[in-house]
Amino acid sequence: MAHQDIIFAGFGGQGILSMGKFLAYAGMEENLNVSWLPSYGPEMRGGTANCSVIVSDDNIGSPIVYDATTVVVMNRPSLDKFEHSVVKGGLLIIDSDLVNREAERTDIDVIKIPAQKVAEEVGSKKIANMVLLGALVEKTKIVKMESLLKALKEHGKEQFYEMNKKALEKGAEYARK
């Protein structure tokens, strides 16, 4: 049975909610049950933002994620807040360019990716979120990369599709290391 409870977290404006949305669309593409629940700080851009995504082939009782199978963090406050939400044996993906401390947990998988640097090499720091999302999909196999690319094509901005695709591929490479 496929079931993932995922938290994406970072500053507003980093594409945190978009990451979750594209993953939810990819899950729908594969006829899975999905929920996407955004949460913003009062400041919006620059404040904290997170979203919970559940992708499951079973019914989803509540969109709220307490025990995450995967957490993706793009800043230090998010790591501080959500590191302990990851279930034992779960996955933590960190943008190591923006998070200046190591994960404290030793009972989970941790993937550190210099997502800002990788995204800049691909074309723009603005797509660092896609680098991290690529790593998540590659590592968890919750959806097929093709489904994610289709979701991106149908629901993302066309002019960024090729760059986003490259960013996803780079992230997937990090997950395979």
C-alpha positions in Angstrom: 0.0 0.0 0.0 1.3 3.4 -0.9 0.8 6.0 1.8 2.9 9.1 2.4 2.3 11.9 4.9 4.6 14.8 3.8 5.3 18.2 5.2 7.0 20.9 3.0 8.2 23.9 5.0 10.3 27.1 4.5 9.9 30.8 3.9 7.0 32.3 2.0 8.0 32.9 -1.6 10.3 29.7 -1.9 7.6 27.7 -3.7 6.7 25.6 -0.6 3.0 25.4 -1.5 3.8 24.8 -5.2 5.9 21.8 -4.3 3.0 20.3 -2.4 0.5 21.2 -5.1 2.5 19.6 -7.9 3.0 16.4 -5.8 -0.8 16.3 -5.2 -1.6 16.7 -8.9 0.9 13.9 -9.7 -0.9 11.7 -7.2 -4.2 12.5 -8.8 -2.7 11.7 -12.2 -2.0 8.2 -10.8 -5.6 7.9 -9.4 -4.3 8.0 -5.8 -6.2 9.8 -3.0 -4.5 13.1 -2.2 -4.9 16.0 0.2 -3.1 19.3 0.2 -3.4 21.7 3.1 -1.5 25.0 3.0 -0.5 27.0 6.1 0.9 30.5 6.0 2.5 32.7 8.6 0.8 36.2 8.8 3.6 37.8 6.8 3.2 35.7 3.6 6.3 36.4 1.5 9.3 36.1 3.8 7.3 34.6 6.6 7.0 30.9 7.2 5.0 28.7 5.0 4.3 25.0 5.1 1.9 22.6 3.6 0.9 19.0 4.4 0.4 16.6 1.5 -1.0 13.1 1.9 -0.8 10.7 -1.0 -2.4 7.3 -0.5 -4.1 4.5 -2.3 -6.4 4.3 0.8 -9.0 6.8 2.0 -7.6 9.8 3.7 -9.3 10.6 7.1 -7.9 14.0 7.8 -5.6 16.4 5.8 -3.6 17.2 8.9 -0.2 15.6 9.2 1.2 14.9 12.7 3.6 12.1 12.0 5.3 12.7 8.7 6.9 10.0 6.6 8.8 12.7 4.9 9.7 16.3 5.8 11.3 18.8 3.3 12.8 21.9 4.9 14.1 25.0 3.1 15.1 27.0 6.2 16.5 26.6 9.7 13.2 27.6 11.6 11.4 24.8 9.6 14.0 22.2 10.6 13.7 23.3 14.2 9.9 23.1 14.1 9.4 19.9 12.0 12.5 17.6 12.5 10.7 15.8 15.3 7.6 15.3 13.3 9.3 12.7 11.1 8.4 9.1 12.0 11.2 6.7 13.0 12.7 5.4 9.7 11.2 8.4 7.8 12.9 10.8 5.5 14.2 14.4 6.0 15.3 16.4 3.0 17.2 19.6 3.8 18.3 22.5 1.6 21.8 22.6 3.0 22.5 26.1 1.5 19.8 27.7 3.8 19.9 25.4 6.8 23.0 26.0 9.0 22.8 23.1 11.3 22.9 19.3 11.1 19.8 17.1 11.7 19.8 15.9 15.3 18.0 12.6 14.6 19.9 9.4 13.9 16.8 7.2 13.4 15.8 8.7 10.1 17.2 9.0 6.6 18.6 12.5 5.9 19.3 13.9 2.4 21.2 17.2 2.4 21.2 19.0 -1.0 22.7 22.4 -1.7 19.5 23.2 -3.6 20.2 26.9 -4.1 23.5 26.2 -5.8 22.1 23.4 -7.9 19.1 25.5 -8.9 21.4 28.4 -9.9 23.5 26.0 -12.0 20.3 24.9 -13.8 19.1 28.4 -14.3 17.6 30.1 -11.3 17.6 30.0 -7.5 13.8 30.2 -7.7 13.6 26.5 -8.7 15.5 25.2 -5.6 12.1 23.8 -4.5 12.0 21.6 -7.6 15.5 20.2 -6.8 14.2 19.0 -3.4 10.9 17.7 -4.9 12.9 15.6 -7.4 14.8 14.1 -4.5 11.6 13.3 -2.7 10.0 11.6 -5.6 13.1 9.6 -6.5 13.7 8.4 -2.9 10.1 7.6 -1.9 8.8 6.5 -5.3 5.4 7.8 -4.1 4.6 8.8 -7.7 6.3 8.3 -11.0 8.5 11.1 -12.2 6.5 11.0 -15.5 3.3 11.8 -13.5 5.1 14.7 -11.7 6.3 16.1 -15.1 2.8 15.8 -16.5 1.4 17.7 -13.4 4.1 20.4 -14.0 3.3 20.7 -17.7 -0.5 21.0 -17.0 -0.4 23.1 -13.9 2.9 25.0 -14.0 4.1 27.9 -16.1 5.1 26.7 -19.5 8.1 28.9 -19.8 9.6 27.3 -16.7 8.9 23.7 -17.6 12.3 22.7 -19.1 14.2 24.4 -16.3 11.9 22.8 -13.7 12.4 19.4 -15.3 16.2 19.8 -15.1 15.9 20.8 -11.5 13.8 17.7 -10.7 16.4 15.5 -12.5 19.2 17.0 -10.5 17.4 16.4 -7.2 16.7 12.8 -8.2 20.5 12.4 -8.8 21.1 13.5 -5.2 18.6 11.0 -3.9 20.4 8.2 -5.7 23.8 9.0 -4.1 
